């Protein structure tokens, strides 16, 4: 490996779980299933939930806005297909259990097929004003596609109180199994660069750093080549960072590249930093140049049990079950279906759960893998070894928080900065006593939110 693709930049803590990316890293992006029905969730982002703009029996066109909200922190949703609204009803949601969705049935004689746009020669960022870019991003319903789902317009819009001094583009796909962003960096490179330039102009950031883990030398080289061929680099550079989990967390990436800490409970703009995912940047280019809303995304369908693992360009609203069937179904007894990866993903019980804007992967865990997993073995008492403290990338005391939750001492857990936990799972991974520390912390956050009446009892 050349020096240009070897990363030294890192953060304290973290772990090195098996990557398992060989299942899909060489699989080019392929079209997903031609869907007959989609369920477009009205809540696919951080912030206010959209209200439905359509009713049962309404006809909708592909790309039509079907849900919106006047709140500043929100993002509209659009129909990925042309068809008829069959109902507006509750559907399975990975986080909220059940949530309102608009169910659309495609016209059987006119299935909607869509391919990703390719940037034409002659793209010039100077053809677009900052206001035009922000408005296009808002109308397209773009949110952070790395998993958090924060409305992108809110991120890139200039704020005189919190001026943005540097933009970091996150190309670190640290979660095991997932390769959707890696394939985007190889195949949609020009679109990413165009999106970066558009976001840079809209936000007013004078400098951009693209951080990519050094286990992805092909992606680093592809991004560098695209920068060179696009003409002026405009203050954009690609920086390799050390491969370590959770390098893809925005707080960890900022620490690695800039050696700065985001304040506990704060956000990156508080220290003048804007962070965008590579897939989000590609979506920005599509929205601004083509006027295309965010109705499709790349989903990695992976795991030893899936017949045809790969990276698929899918309609948002496609059910998990339909996507698994499209990939040939499962070949072994599966024990768990996870939206996301095995470290931070959420296990689902209902395969009717639809793909959303933040669904980067579907991972199938086999019964054999679960049998070997440490949490299926007997838990023992905490031996105060301190491994969870060493692994925690947020410099917390995870075991103290977990014990406080276990004993219903939520005030103690809160005093130990439970809310600062990013739920990466590092502490649980290294625990020799097989204690699901992250699970206790997640539970504690729910109990605390109910206690403060932020969520229903």
Buried (B, 14 or more C-beta within 10 A) or exposed (E): EEEEBEBEBBBEBBBEBEBBBEBBBEBEBBBBBBBBBBBBBBBBBBBBBBEBBBEEEBEBEBBBBBBBBEEEEBBBBBBBBBBBBBBBEEBBBBEEEEBBBBBBBBEEEEEBEBEBBEBEEEBEBEEBEBEBBBBBBBBBBBBBBBBBBBBBBBBBBBEEEBEBBBBBBBBBBBBBBBBBBBBBBBBBBBBBBBBBBBBBBBBBBEBBBBBBBBBBBEBBBBBBEBBEEBEEBBBBEBBBBBBBBBBBBBBBBBBBBBEEBBEEEEBBBEBBBBBBBBBBBBBBBBBBBBEBBBBBBBBBBBBBBBEBBBBBBBBBBBBBBBBBBBBEBBBBEBBBBBBBBBBBBEBBEBBEBBBBBBBBBBBBBBEEBBEEBBEEEEEEEBEEEEBBBBBBBBEBBBBBBBBBBEEEBBEBBBEBBBBBBBBBBBBBBBBEBBBBBBBBBBBBBEBBEEEEEEEEE
